[in-house]
Amino acid sequence: MRSCLVISALLLACALPAATLAQSAPPASAPLPAHADGSPPRIGLVLSGGGARGLAHVGVLKALERAHVRIDAIAGTSMGAIVGGLYASGMNADELETELRRIDWDALFATRVARPYLSQRRKEEDFEIATGLEFGVHDGQLSAPQGALSSRGLELLLRRLTLPVRHVDDFDKLPIPFRAVATDMETGKPVILSHGDLAVALRSSMSVPGVFAPTEVDGRLLGDGGLVDNLPMDVARAMGVDIVIVVNIGTPLSGRESLSSVVGLTEQMIAILTEQNVERSIATLKPSDLLLQPDLGKLTSSDFGRVEELITIGDTYAQAQAARLAAYASPAPEYARWAAAHAQPAMEPTPLLAVGFAGSLQTNPGRLEAKLQSQAGELFDTKKAEADARRLAASGDYTRADYRLVQGPAGETLLFDLQDKPWGPNYLRAGLDLHADFSGHSGFDVKLSHNHHWLTENGTEWRNFVQVGERPAIFSEIYHPLLRNIDDRSDWFAAAYLSGDRQHRAVYQGEDGAELAQFLRSTGQIGLDLGLPFGRLGELRAGFLHLTTSTTPTLLSAQWTGPTQAQIWQEDGLRLRGVVDQLDYVNFPTSGYRLVGEGVVGTRRLQRERSEHMARGSVEGTVVDTFGRSTFELHGALKMSDEHSQRVVDQYTLGGFQQLSGYRPDQLSGNAVLFGRLNWYMRLANSPVFARGFYVGASLEAGNAWADRAEMSLARLRGGGSVYLGADTGLGPMYLGVTYAPRGELGVALFIGRP
């Protein structure tokens, strides 16, 4: 799956146009002029930007290797810098192809760590509000992310592939001398990266504005180099080469049909501006230079899923230029010696002197050191280091969670390089819930959450949630880890919380569904929990709660025979809650499972009556798997309470879209509920711009609610179902469907939010 903005823009500034100019090259049979001392001319390779289209560079490199073309220097921009820099580090074309084919590009550009790897606290936030619209308050100002996508996965990939040359600070001392081009985002001037951390240089050259956040190197804020020099021929010539082989794979200008959207117009605007620097570069070609322009057709800068096709096109095109490439070839023995001398050095076993952290001013990452797989005294392991970087990133506090090996007099230290989110540590999210059945029943809620991280060095958090609309609600919790240095067995926490909500609840006649009365139900709750997460699987918490509930009649029909006065009751009890959550997504998941169980025991007191025993419990489970393009979700719920039937508003309800479709929201109520749903959906092939995916699906549902748990019976289950179109957007899931129940209604439902 391609994520929501890789997408039409990945990469806007890298989707750079190519001038359709005549290619220049010496005659195929003419030998290139040698230097006065008899040495062959130095050949420079220039690789342009182009997003995913830049993967065609690898195919061209394969053809150059087969033609025995020896490269003496490389200059590249954006994706051209990444391919060129890795080749300069000593990787050959086959090794590059192997690495690129094994990449999960959706995961590489994901805005956060895969959900199963998050802490349970971060996972639970997904059920409040969609994750796509996070912003924050920093230094008293409202701020937002600088990029639509995360570069964290790209940084880890570049780090791993450049580890063998990690001690090379001067890019002239790489197996092949190399330069990357970036843009100073403050001055608009080109920045030639010739030294420093190679992985950071490559990432900086591909800092597409609006897509990836810029990087800061030597005090300069760097963006994508394609903005100022997408075809850096002048940079290669400055490295002392005599001849340049230029590979230009930019994207042609779009036609009128693609200019009907903001994204299309933005892409075209940047392409037009960038075309000017491409044309200027091509105008400097000399008769001895070679310009290669593979025809990539309609493949776009975001087609990372078509790696094999892109590489094949580049290879096939360059092979067709074999006669022209022969003029640049070295004799086979000489080329073999050159290739052997320019191979990437092997990664030697590296004992770790220490593990450290750098870069973060808002957090205390050292608290998690005992949880990391990489430990001082052990040999460095790339997989462990990457897993540890992901674990740090899973906290949600960093835009960058990279690592590097730092050489010291006594050995190497594994240093995790972290960059705090500029919009933290006060994080805000906004969301919307809306439901309408086109029969006069509708409602909406606007939601806002606030989470302040790292109030203390232990990692104390303050989380708040406000909902305004049909069902106003408020929630606030202080979450305090008890120990400062922890591993997975000692991460105990205490949590104090309060909550309140109000909702209008209708009471319906059981058989025909006629509405008998309406009540305003208000609840207020305070609690204190002690808990322990169990790794990334979930958490268990136990504690005390006090709950006050009131129901006030607002509308009574003539047929109503129940209580006509407000009822108020209070509960005091002990609560035990456990959750295991390994769903890959909260909305339209494709794999995983989730199990939640909760039980409360204590006392209940109605008005001024004598206290009585109280107990209730619930368990809900979801299992999801995908077969081909079809995903099946099986969900079940069992909820029971020992409340008496004289309570005017029962504890649990069913009804509404995918909660027993074909019935109105909360139409079935009782103190015991049994519900099951089989959901099928399939992701549509078209690529959305502001959504993870579009879906078509259907559900079959069965369930019922009873006043007393003794009345529960499988024979009395009611059925329902839906057929729908859906989308997973930054605002949350959206559904438009047809609902039906044999004992309910046939209707049309519009639903935004979680069913």
Residue, then its C-alpha position, 0 to 999 in steps of 0.5 A: m500500500r502506498s501511503c497517503l502522500v508518497i503518493s501524488a508528490l513523492l516527490l514534488a521537487c524530485a519530479l523534475p522535467a527533462a528537456t527533449l534534446a538531441q543527445s550528444a556523444p562522440p562517434a562510437s568508434a572514436p577513441l577518447p583523447a588520453h592525457a599527455d602522460g598516457s593516462p585515460p581521461r577521467i569520467g564523471l557520472v551525473l545522476s539527476g533527481g526524479g523520485a521513484r523514477g531515479l531507480a532507473h539509474v540503477g539499470v543504467l549503472k548495470a549497463l555501464e558495468r557491463a560496458h566496462v565504463r570506469i567512473d572516476a567521480i559522481a555527482g548527484t541530486s535527490m534520488g540521483a544522490i542516493v543512488g550515486g552516493l551508495y555506488a560511490s561507497g563501493m556498492n555495485a549495481d547488482e547489490l544496489e538492485t538487491e537492496l532496493r527490491r527488498i524494501d517495503w516502500d510503504a513502511l519506509f515512508a510511513t509517518r510513524v512506526a508500524r502500529p504493532y511496535l507502539s506502546q499500548r498507550r500510543k495504540e489506545e490514542d488511535f481509538e480517540i482520534a485519527t493520527g493524521l492531523e497531529f499538531g502542537v503548541h511549542d513556546g506558546q505558538l501553534s505549530a505543525p509538522q514540516g513534512a507530510l511524510s516521515s524520513r525515519g525509514l529512509e534514514l535507517l536504510l541509508r545508515r545501514l547501507t553506508l556503515p562500511v564507510r562510516h569513518v570516511d569524513d571526506f567524500d573524496k576518500l570514498p571508493i569513488p569521489f562523490r558530491a551531493v547537491a542540496t538547497d539552502m532553504e534560507t538563501g535559495k543557494p545550492v549547497i555542495l556536500s563534500h564531507g561529513d556523514l554520508a548518510v545525512a548528506l544523501r538524506s539532505s539532498m532528498s529533503v523534498p519541501g512539504v514532503f520531508a522535513p529539511t535537515e540541519v547540517d553545519g548550521r544550514l537548513l537544507g532542502d532538496g537539491g533539485l530546486v537549484d541544480n537537478l543535473p549537477m554537471d558543473v559540480a562533476r566538472a569541478m571534481g576534475v573530470d574530463i568527460v561527463i556521462v549525464v543520466n537525466i530521468g526527470t518527469p515531463l510536464s503534465g498535460r491539461e488533464s492533470l491540472s484540475s487539482v491543487v496537487g497537480l498544479t503544485e507539481q506542475m509549478i515546481a516542474i516548470l521552475t526546475e526545468q530552467n536549471v535542467e535546461r541550463s545544465i544540458a546547454t553546457l554539454k561538450p562533444s565528448d560528453l554523453l547524455l542518457q535519457p531513458d524513456l520512462g513513459k507514464l511512470t511517476s515520481s511516486d511509483f516506488g512499488r515498480v522497482e523492477e520495471l524502473i530498473t529494467i527500463g534503465d538497463t534496457y535503454a543503456q544497453a541499446q546505447a552499447a555502441r556509444l558506451a564502447a567509446y568510454a570503456s576501459p580494457a577488461p583487465e584494467y576495469a577488473r582491477w579498478a572494480a576490485a579496488h573500488a569495492q565497498p569495504a567489509m563491515e568488521p565485527t565491532p564491539l560496543l564500548a557504550v550506548g548513548f543518546a544525543g540530540s534530544l532536549q525535551t525527553n530522557p531517552g536514557r530511561l529506556e536504555a535497559k529496554l534496548q537490544s543493543q548493549a555495551g560490551e556486545l558486538f554491534d548488530t545492525k538489526k538490533a540497532e535498527a530495532d532499537a531506533r524504531r523503539l525510540a521512535a515509537s514513543g512519538d516524540y521524535t522526527r528523527a531516530d537515527y544511530r551512528l557508530v562513533q569512534g573513540p580512543a578505546g573503541e566505538t560507541l553506538l550513539f542514537d541521534l534523536q531530533d525532538k518534534p518541533w511541535g512538541p511536547n504538547y501534542l494536539r489532534a482534532g477529529l470529527d464523528l458524524h452519522a446520518d441515516f437519511s431518515g431524519h436521524s443524525g448527529f455529530d461530535v467534534k473532538l480534540s485531544h491534548n497530550h503533554h509528554w515528559l512532564t518529568e524525567n520518568g516520562t510522566e504524561w498528561r492526557n486530555f480529551v474534549q468532545v463537543g456535539e451530540r455526546p459531549a464528553i471530557f477526560s483527563e489523566i495523569y500517567h506516571p511511570l514509577l521507576r526511572n530506569i526500566d526494562d520490560r518487567s519493571d515498567w510499572f505505572a500509576a494513573a489517576y483520571l477523571s471523566g464525564d459525559r452526557q448523552h440523550r438516550a431513547v427508550y424503545q418498545g422492544e418488538d416494533g421499535a417505537e420510541l417511548a421516551q427520551f432521557l438525558r444520561s450523565t456520568g462522572q467518574i474518577g479513578l486510580d490505577l496501578g498497571l504494567p505494560f507487557g512489552r508491545l503486546g498490551e497492558l494490565r491495570a487494576g485500580f479503584l473507581h467511583l462513578t456517579t450516574s444520573t438519568t433525567p426524563t426529557l420527553l415521555s410518550a403517553q405509552w410510557t409506564g416507567p419512572t418519571q423522575a430523575q434517578i441518581w446512583q453511585e458506584d464504588g468498585l475495584r476495576l481490572r482491565g487487560v488489553v492485548d493489541q496487535l492490529d496493524y491499523v485501527n481502521f480497515p486493518t489487514s492483519g492482527y488481533r485485539l482482545v480487551g477484557e474488563g471487570v468491576v466489582g463493588t457496591r452500588r447505591l440508588q438515591r438514598e437507598r441501602s448499598e447493594h453488591m455491584a458487578r459487571g464485566s465485558v470482553e471484546g475480541t477482533v481477529v483480522d487476516t487478508f487473503g489476496r485482495s480480500t480482508f476478513e475481520l471477525h469481531g465479537a463482544l459479550k457484556m454483562s451487568d447485574e443491574h436490575s431492570q428497574r433502572v430506567v436506562d440500561q447499561y449497554t446498547l446495540g444499534g447503528f452502522q456495523q453495531l447491528s446495522g438496520y437498527r437505529p443507534d442505541q435502539l436495543s438496550g439491556n444489561a446483557v449484550l451479545f454481538g458478533r460481526l463478520n466484515w469483508y472489505m477490499r482495497l480499491a486499486n485507485s490511489p487516493v491523495f488524502a486517504r490511506g485507501f478506498y474500500v468496498g465492503a460488506s458486513l453480516e451481524a448478529g446480536n441482541a440486548w436483554a434486560d437480565r443476563a438470565e434471559m440471554s439466548l442464542a435463539r433470540l439473536r437478531g440479524g443485520g448487515s451492510v454494504y458500503l464504500g469506505a475510506d481511511t482518511g486523516l479525519g478518520p474512517m468514512y463510510l457510505g452504505v446501505t443497511y438492512a435488518p429483517r426486524g429493523e429497517l432498510g436504510v442508507a447510512l453516512f458515517i464518519g468515525r469509528p462504528 
